[in-house]
Amino acid sequence: MSSFSDCAVCGDQSSGKHYGVACCDGCSCFFKRSVRRGSSYACIALAGNCVVDKARRNWCPSCRFQRCLVVGMNAAAVQEERGPRNQQIAPYRNARRHPPQSVPVPCPPPHSQALHFQILAQILITCLRQARTNEQFALLDRCQQDAILQVVWSEIFVLRASHWSLDISSMIEGCGDEQLKRLIFEAHLLKADVLELNLMESLILCRKELAISTEYAIILGGHSNAALVSLARYTLQQSNYLRFGQLLLGLRQLCLKRFDCALSCMFRTVVRDILKTL
């Protein structure tokens, strides 16, 4: 019996752990090659939900790479990995003849920053898709949902990314966006649990000032008040009397600084197109 499980990406026989995840050699090499080259893929079906299995893993590189990220493969581990063995032979052979010298740190490859933005774009898509399923927000018509998400998408992204289940700090660092780094750090300090995150998301999504009609303003106001009451009750149950105010202040900071980072400028023009696919 094999000691390895199935590949977490395509379901083929795993050859062990690669970049933090049990996967096959094919998916491991694909992920490493994509990261090192800074490859930028587009979904062949333009939907971002292609099937990735043993038979069809080579059909759509975009969905395969997205699947690698979803299961937790660590791009930072690829960048920190040694190069091919033949690149290391010469320095090893010359070690006896030459005294050791400090090796300058190479500049990051030109596509590395683009790769980090691509990964964050996939996280943004996941955040927006999750927002669509928010209990109160899902009750709204599509046109009202889109009108709201086109305004608050960056707040949703920062809130969710700062509490991401996987460590994406290397992706944030790699973007070189100090404002984004600060926003993520400040939001992370809230250390919100799952219920607090969901209620805070509802407060972001259900602002009546973003209503497209008087009727929707009343509906959104009701949803917002309900989320506010639920959050207040929940924090009081934890016997933390300052918690409610801390979370509301955190939300206010997200709103005030929603367009303070370069990421917002980059994604602002494509959010509308993203929403059409969700």
N, C-alpha and C positions, 0 to 999 in steps of 0.2 A: 504494500500500500504506500502511495506517495505521502511524504510528510508535508507537502505543500497544498494549500487550498487553491480554489479557482482564482483566476485573474480578476481583480476588482473592477477592471476597466471593460474587458470584453468577454469574460467568462471562460476563456481558454485555460489550459493547465498553467498554474503559476510556477515560476522557477525560483521563487523566494521573494524577499522584500527588496524593492528598488525605490529609492527616494521616499521611504517611509510607508510604502504600500505593497502588499502582496500582488504581484502582477507577472505577466509573461514577459519573455525577452523582447517580443515584438513591440509591446506597448511601452516597455522601459526604454528601448532604443528610440522609438518614435517621440516620446516625451523629451528625452535628452537632446535629440536632434532639433526639435522644435524650439526648445529653450535656448540652446547654444546659437542657433541661427537667427533667433528673434523672429521666427516665422509668423506671418499674419495671415490667418485663414478666413474664408467666408463660407458660410453654410451653403451647400449645394442646393438645398431645398428652400433656403431663405427663411426657414422657420426655427432653426436651432434645436430641433428635437429628433434628429435622425437616430435610428437604431444603431447601437454600437455593440456588436457581438462578434464571435469568432469568424463568422462567414462574411460579415459586412463591415468590419472595423476599418477597412481601407477605403470605404466609399466616401466618407466625409471627414477630412482631417480636422475641420473646425469643431464638429460635435465630438470627435474622439479626444481632441485636446481639452475641450470643456469637461468631458467625462473624467479625464485624468485629474483635473483640478477639483472636481466635485468629490471624488473619492479620497482626496487629501494628498496627492503627490506634491512634493516640495520642490518648487523651482529653484529656491535658494541653494538647495543641496547640489543641484546640477552645476550651478555657477561656482560653488566652492570645491567641486570635485577636481581631481587631478586630470591633466590632459592625457592623450593616448600614450601608451608605454614607450613607443619609439621616439616620442619627444623628450623622454626622460633619460634615455640611454646615454646620449652624449655627455650631459652634465655629470652623470654617474661615473663614466669612464675617466673624465678629466679631473675628478675630485682629488686623486692622489697627486696630480702634477701641479695643481693650482690651489692656493689657499682659498678657503671659503670667503665669499664676498656677499655683501647684502644685495639681494635681488630687488629691483624696483617693482613696486606694485603696478601691474598693467592697468591701463585705462579700461573702463568697461566697454564692451563692444557697442558699436553705434546703435544697434537695434535693441539693446537691453532695456532702455527706458520705454521704448515702444511696447515691448513685451509686457512690462509691468502695467502699463496703461491698458493693454488688451485684457489682462487678467482682471483688473479692477472693473473694466467694462462688463466682463462676464458676471462679476459680483453685483454690479448695478442692475443687470438684467434680472438676476435672481431676486434682488430686493424688490424690484418693481412687480415681478410676478407674484411674490409673496404678499405685497400690498394689495393686489387685486383680490386676494382671498381673505382680507381682513373682514371680520364678521359684520361690522356696520357698513364698511365701505362697499362690500360686495352687493349690498342691497340697492346701490345707486345705479342709474343708467350709465351706459358706457360713455356717453358724451360728457356727463358730469364727472365721472372718474378721470377721464383724460384731461379735462380742464384743470382739475386739482393737481394731478401728478406732474403736469408740465410746469407747475410752480414749485411744488414741495419735494420733487424727486431728490434733490441734493441733501435735504434734511433726512429723508428716509435712508438714503445711502450712508450718511455719516453715522446715524443712530445704529443701524444694523451692522455696518462694517466694524464699528468700534467694539461690538460685542460678538464678533464672528466666532463660530465654533472652532475654526482652525486659526493658527497663528499666521496672519498676513502682514506682520510688521515689516518683513523684508520687501514686500511689494510696495508698501507705503514709502519706505526709505528709498527704494529704487526709482520712484517717480521724481525724486528731487524737488518735490513741492512742499516747502516748509509750512505753508499755511494749512494745507491738507493734513500734514503730520500733526500740527498743533490742534486742529479741530478734532481729529480722531482721538488724540491723547486726552483732551478735555472731556469728550463724551465718554471715553472709557472709564474715567474717574467716577462716573455715576454708578458703575457696577450694578446695573439694573438686572433683575432676574427676568425670567421668561414672561411672567404675567405683567410686570412693570413695563417691559419692552412693548408688549402687545397693546397695552392701554395708552402708552405714550405715542405709539404709532397711530392709534385711533384719534388722538388729539391733534396730531399733525394732519391727518387726512380729512378730518371732519370740521374744518373751519368754515363757518357760515359766510365769512366775507369772500370766500371763493365760489360761492353759489352762482349758478348761471340763471337762476330765477328766484322769485320770492318764495315759491313753494319749496324749492330746494334749500333755501336759507333756513326755513323753519325745520326741515328734516335734519339738516346738518347740525343746527343748534341743539336739537334734541339728542342726537348721537353724541355730540361733544359733551353735553352736560352729563349724560349717562356715564361716559368714560371718566369724566372728572370725579364724579361721585364714587365710582368703583375704585379709582386709584386712591382717593382719600381714605376710604374705608379699609382698603388693603394695607396701606402704610400704617394706619392706626392699629390694626390688628398685630402688626409687628412691634408695637410699643416704641416706635421710632417717630417721635413727634416732629422732628425736623425734616424727615424724609420727603414728605409731600412737597414742601417748599423747595427742597433741593432739586427734585425732579422737574418741577415747573420752571425753575430758573435755568436748568439745563436745556429744556425745550426752547426757552426764549433765546438762549445763546445760539442754538442751531438756526433759529429763524433769522436773527440779526446778521449772522455771518454766512448765510446760505450761499453767497456768490463770492466769498473771499479767497477762494483757491483757484489755481490754474485748471484743476480738474473740472470745475464747474464751467469754465469758459470753453473747454474742449468738448464736453458732453452736451452742453446746452442746446447746440444746434441739431443734435441727432436724437435727442430724447423722444421727439414726436414720432420719428420713424421707428424707434424701438417699441414705443407703445402700440403701434399698429400691428406688431407681430405677436403681442402678448394676449 
